[in-house]
């Protein structure tokens, strides 16, 4: 694994939050839970993100071991991003965050303002092949 450019915090909870912090990282991972995606496909799924920001977020997640990038020797070159086993291990955490966000909106009577947040548990065969 590549050497970390930025030193991460020593407190584990703070480290975890630092690695997944940012407006888009959880959303990017959410879309990669279903399998590899090209940059253009990710951009299409997140129309509100600038391409530079998407690339920067993917690079940071790659640096932290959450995402891997595969470059195919084709003309033009094709690049796919996928969640690593470490990145996939965040799936239950993101599911819990989605559920908590729903609970928060319910408590404040703001359900109408929520977008769908569906984390589809992978089948056992798919999940075991990722480890």
Secondary structure as the mmCIF struct_conf table of DSSP 4:
data_model
#
loop_
_struct_conf.conf_type_id
_struct_conf.id
_struct_conf.beg_label_comp_id
_struct_conf.beg_label_asym_id
_struct_conf.beg_label_seq_id
_struct_conf.end_label_comp_id
_struct_conf.end_label_asym_id
_struct_conf.end_label_seq_id
HELX_LH_PP_P HELX_LH_PP_P1 UNK A 2 UNK A 4
BEND BEND1 UNK A 5 UNK A 6
HELX_LH_PP_P HELX_LH_PP_P2 UNK A 7 UNK A 9
BEND BEND2 UNK A 10 UNK A 11
HELX_RH_AL_P HELX_RH_AL_P1 UNK A 12 UNK A 20
BEND BEND3 UNK A 22 UNK A 22
TURN_TY1_P TURN_TY1_P1 UNK A 23 UNK A 24
HELX_RH_AL_P HELX_RH_AL_P2 UNK A 25 UNK A 32
TURN_TY1_P TURN_TY1_P2 UNK A 33 UNK A 34
BEND BEND4 UNK A 35 UNK A 35
STRN STRN1 UNK A 37 UNK A 38
HELX_RH_AL_P HELX_RH_AL_P3 UNK A 39 UNK A 45
TURN_TY1_P TURN_TY1_P3 UNK A 47 UNK A 48
BEND BEND5 UNK A 49 UNK A 49
HELX_RH_AL_P HELX_RH_AL_P4 UNK A 51 UNK A 63
TURN_TY1_P TURN_TY1_P4 UNK A 64 UNK A 65
BEND BEND6 UNK A 66 UNK A 66
STRN STRN2 UNK A 67 UNK A 72
BEND BEND7 UNK A 75 UNK A 76
STRN STRN3 UNK A 78 UNK A 83
HELX_RH_AL_P HELX_RH_AL_P5 UNK A 85 UNK A 88
TURN_TY1_P TURN_TY1_P5 UNK A 89 UNK A 90
HELX_RH_AL_P HELX_RH_AL_P6 UNK A 91 UNK A 107
TURN_TY1_P TURN_TY1_P6 UNK A 108 UNK A 109
HELX_RH_3T_P HELX_RH_3T_P1 UNK A 111 UNK A 113
HELX_LH_PP_P HELX_LH_PP_P3 UNK A 114 UNK A 116
HELX_LH_PP_P HELX_LH_PP_P4 UNK A 121 UNK A 123
HELX_RH_AL_P HELX_RH_AL_P7 UNK A 124 UNK A 130
#
